Amino acid sequence: MGFRRYWSAQTVSYFGDEISTLALPLLAVLIAGAGPAEMGYLTAALLTPNLLFSLVAGAWVDRRPHKRRIMILADVGRALLLGTLPVAYVLDALTMPQLYAVAFAMGTLAVLFEVARGPLFVSLVDRRAYVEANTLINGSRAMSLVAGPSIGGFLVQLLTAPIALVADALSYLVSAYFLTRIRPTEPAPARGGGLGIGEGLRFITRTPMMRSILLGTTTVNLFNFMFAALFVLYATRDLHLSPGLLGTVLGAGAVGGLIGAAVTGRVTRRFGIGPTLVFSFVLFPAPLLLVPLADGPTPVVLGMLFAAEFLCAVGVMMLDIVSGSVQTALTPERLLARASGVRRTINYGIRPIGALIGGGLGAALGVREALWIATAGALAGVFWVFFSPVRRLRELPEAADA
């Protein structure tokens, strides 16, 4: 019962996030008159807290006895922040500085929510059920990617962007309600002087499986965001896809994510945790080779792009579920939030770097050439896990010695 409420809270929150992903930029463009530079600042305001605060937030959360309360307060705080935007709109007082401030505060509360999620997860789920539980959570995330933009677009069109944000604010309150209905036995708070930020980092660097997974996912993230920075430009300018066709192609990825979530549990039971993780490191980036290969009549190009997006999404969902389960199982309870903060800092911090490198390579070498480099580089991420103890795992490991 406790996990079902936790899962319900996550599901509602995912759908709300998809609404604001569309409504917040539209609010900036249509109401506040944002241009390209302002949109960049808005995106940066939302993402920067991941880089600035994940380490500190993880260390702080590990020393708090009630992680669930932190998640509830983060949900309520995000609801109140979003609620200020429709009020400012009605009062004709909405400005870009307010949007920047709300985005930055939302990003900060999201960091707190996410680093507290791991300790609560292990208090609700038996170790043997980590893969199945993560499958359900990631399945909800994939479903939100399929249906969320459509719901968000409908609400924006029906209610306008400011009022649509009220729906997202309500989703955070519903998430908070489900969390209040959980009564878990949470992990004991970490002891010792200071925040102990270095302890989480030392644990990851000195644990071979943790280290190899983090290096592998960071490599994939770096090159995947090089790819992502150029994909829309390449699809529209070089392959001459209309926005409608491009949106349909991206929708195939969301459907692939659902399939990936559905099959991951069966694949791990059949082949083992380690081989499935190694395979997912290949299945995620390998289909993207079809993108720079795409050529010929429009139906052929579309078929190649559909296959690339669909198979890539299956791979990334398998990678997220299995790597998340292994890292949770390996981490001692007292270090869960700190280890999450370290991973979040590195994995989110590398993304804008990848985008900048991708843009530079595209300008210097050409977009298609840069896409080849990005895809080949992402495939190299598999070597970190292939030449590590991860490859031999059949079941989830026991917690490593901290």
N, C-alpha and C positions, 0 to 999 in steps of 0.2 A: 504493500500500500504506500509506504514512504517513497519508494522509487517512482511509482506511477505519478505521484504528485510532483516530484522533482522533474520528471520527464515532461509532464503537462506544463509546468512552469517554463521549461526550456522551449517547448513547442510554441506556446503563445508568444514568448519573447522573440523567437526567430521570425514569426510572421509580422510582428510589429516592427522589427528592424527593417524588413523589406519595404514596408510602407514608408518609413522615414527615409530610406535610401533613395526613393524617388521623390517624395514630397519635399524634403529639405532643400535639395538643389533647385527644384522648381520654385520653391518659395523665394530663394535667393535671386533667381533669374527674373521671374515674373513680377514679384512684388518689390524686392529691394534693388532691382536693376543691376545685378552683378554682371561683370564682364569676365573674360578668360582669366585674368589675374586674380580677381576676387574668388572665382571658383577654385583656383589652385590653393589660395589661402584657406578656404573653407575646408577643403579636403585635408590639408596639412594640419589644421586645427583639430580635426577629428582623430587623426592618426598619431600625431606627435606624442600624446601621453603614453602610448605603448613603449616608446623608446625612452621617455624621461622617467617614468614612474614604475615600470613593471618590477624591477629589482627591489626597490624600496617597498612597494606594495606587497610583494610576496613575503618579504622578511617580516613586515608588520603583521600581516594576516596570520602567519604561523605562530605568532606570539599572542594571538587573541583566542580566548576560549570558545567563542561563539561565532563560527564562520557563517552559519545560516543567517544570523542577524545582519552581518555585513552585506550579504547578498540582498536581503530584504531592503535594507536602507539604500543600497545602490539602485534597486528597482524603483523605490519611491522617489528617490532623488532625481532619477531620469524622467519619471513622469512629471514631476513638478517643473523641471527645466523645459521640457517640451510644452508644458502648459503655458509658459510665459510667451510663447511665440504667437498663438492665436489671440491672446489678450493684447499684445503689442499691435498686432494687425488691426484689430477692431478699433483700437485707440489711434490708429494711423501714426504709430510711433516705431514701427519696425525698421531697424537699421542693420547694415552689415556687421558693425562691431558687436551688436547683440548676437547675431548668428554665429560669429566667430567664438564669442564667449560661451554660448550654449554648446556648440560643437566640441570645444575643448573640455568643458566640464563633463559632457556626456562621455567623451572618450576616457576621461579620468575615472569616472564611475564604472565604465565598462571594464577597465583594467582591474579594479577592485573586485568586481563581480566574478571575473574569469579566474583570477588567482585563488579566490575562495571556493570555487566550484569543485576543484579536485579533492580537497579534504572532505567536503560534504559527500561527494560521490562515493568515496571508499567507506564511509560510515553507513551507506544505504545499500551497497551492492556487495555480494559475496565475490571474493577474488575469482572464483571459477566462472562467474557470469560477467566479467568485465567486457568481453568481446560482444556478447549479446546486448548488454546494456548500452555500450557505445554504438552498436548498430542501430538501436532504436533512436538514440539521440541524433546521430548523424543522418538517419533516415528522415527525421523531422526537419533537419536543416535542409536536406535536399528537396523535400516537399515544399518548404517555404520558398526555395529558389524557383520552383516550377510555378506555384500558384501566387506567391507573394507579390511579384511585380504586376500581375493582372489585377489583383485585389487593390493594390496601391493605385494603379492607374484609374480604376473605376471610381475609387473614393475621391481622388483628386479631381476627376472630371465631374463627379456628382456634387461634391461638397466644397471644392477648391482646396488648394494645398494647405493653407493654414488650418482649416477645420479637419482635414484628413489627419493632421498630426495629433489631433485629439484622440483618434483611434489608436495611434501608437502609444500615447500616454496611458490610455486605458489598458493596453496590453501589458505594460509594465506593472500596473496595479494588480491585474489578474495574476501575473507571475508571482508578485509578492504575496498575494493571498494563498496561492498553492504552497509556497514555501512556509508560510505561517502554520500550515496544517501538518507539517512534518515535525516529528519529535525524535531526532536521531541521537545516538550516543556519539558525539563528535570526538575526533582525536584530541588528546591532551595538548595544550599549548606548549611550544618549545620553551626550553629554559636556557639560562645563560645571560651574560651581559651583552648589551648592545643589541643591534638588530640581527646580527649574524648573517649579513648578506653574503660574505665570502664563503660560508659553509655550503650554501646551495650550489655555488659555482664550483667549489672544490669537489663536491659529491659527483657532479656531472663529469668533470674532467678526469676524475680518478676511477670512474666506473666504465669499463670498456663498452658495454652495450649502450649505456646512456650517451656516451661520447660519440660513438659511431652513428647512432640514429640522429643526434643533433647535427653532426657534420653533414650527414646525408641530406636531411631535410633542408638545411641551410643552403647547401649547394643547389638543390632543386629550386628553392625559392629564389635565389639570386638569378639563375638563368631563366626561370619561368617568368619573372617580372621583366626581364629584358625582352622576352617574347611578347608578353602582354602589352608592353608599351608600344609595340609596332603592329600588333595584329589588326586592329581596326583600320589603321592607315593602309596596310597592305591589302586587306580585303576590299576596301572601298576604292582605292586609287588604282591598284595594280590588277585586281581581279574583277573590278567594276560591279561589285554587289551593291544593291540598293539597301537603304537602312532596314526596310522590311525583311528582306532576305537574310540580312546579317542577324537581325533579331531572332529569326527562325532557327538559324544555325546555332546561336548561343543557347536557345531553348533546348536543343538536342543535348547539350551538356547537362542541363538540369535533369532531364530524364535519365541520362546515363548515371548521374549521381544516385538516383533512386534505385536503379538496378544494382549499382555497386554496393549500396547499403544492404540490399536484400540478399546478395549472394555471399558476402564476406564471411558470415558465420559458417556456412556450409563449406566454403573453400578452406578455412583454417582447420576445421575438423577433419577434412579429407587429407590435406597436405601438411598440416602443421603450421604453427605461428611463424616461425622463422622463414621457411620457404615462401609463405604467402607475403610476408613483408618484403623480402627481396624481389619477388615478382611484381609487387605493386610499385616499387621504385623504378621498374622498367615500364610497366603499363601506363603509368601517369604521363611521362614525357614522350615515349616512343611514337604514339599516334600523331603527335604534332609535326612529325616529319612530313606528313601528308600536306601540310599547309604550304611550305615553299615548293613542294612537288606539284601542287595543283596547277593544272593547265588544260587548255582545250575548251570544248563547248561548255556553256553555262551549266547544263545538267551534270556533266562530269565533275566540274569544279565544285558544285554544291554537294555532290555525293562524297567527294574526298573531304570536304570541310565538315560535313555531318559526321562522317566516320571519325575524324580527328577529335571533334568536340565530345562526341558520345563516349568513345573509348577512353579518352583522357579523363573524363569525369568519373567513369567507373574506377579507373586507377587511383585517382586522388581520394575518392571515398574509401577505398580499401586501405590506402596508405594512412589516412587520418584515423580510421577505426583501429587498425592493428598497432600502429606506432603509439597511439595514445594509450591503448590498453597495456602494452609492454612497459612504457615509461611509468604509468601509474603503478603497475605491479612491482617494478623495481625500486620505487622511491619509498623510503621509510615515511611513515605517516607524519612525523614531526617536521619533515622537509618538503612536504607536498607543495605548499604555496610558494616557497622559495625556489624550488626547482622549476615550477611553472613560470615564475617571474623571470628566471634566467632564460628559459626557452623562448618566452614571449619577446623579451628584449632582443635576442639575437635574430629570431625568425622574422619579427616585424621590422627590426632595424635594417635588415639586409634588403628589404623590398624596394624602398625608394632608391637605394644604391643601384639595384638591378635595373630599375626603370631608367635612371640617368645613363648608365652604361649602354643600355639598349638604344636609347635615343642617339647617343654619340656614335655608336657603331653604325646605326642606320644612316646617319648623315655622312659618315666617312667612307663606308664600304658599299652602301646600298641596302635597302630594306630586306630584300630576299636573302642576301648574303648574311646579314645580321641574324635573321631568323634561323638559318642553318647553324650558325655558331651557338645561338641560344639553346636550340634543341639538343645539339650534341653535348653541350656543357651540362644540361639538365640530366641527360642520360648517365653522365659520369658520377652522379650522386650515388648510384647503386654500388659502386666499388667500396664506399665507406662501410656498408653493411655486409656486403658479400665476403669481405676479408675481415670478419669479426665474429665473435661468438654468437651473434644474433642468428646467423644462417642455420645454426644447428638446433635452434629451439623447436621443440614439438608442442610444449604447453607454455602457459605464461610462467615466467620465472618468479622465484621468491624475492622478497625485498633484499636489495644489496646492503652490504655493511656500510654504514655511513662513516 
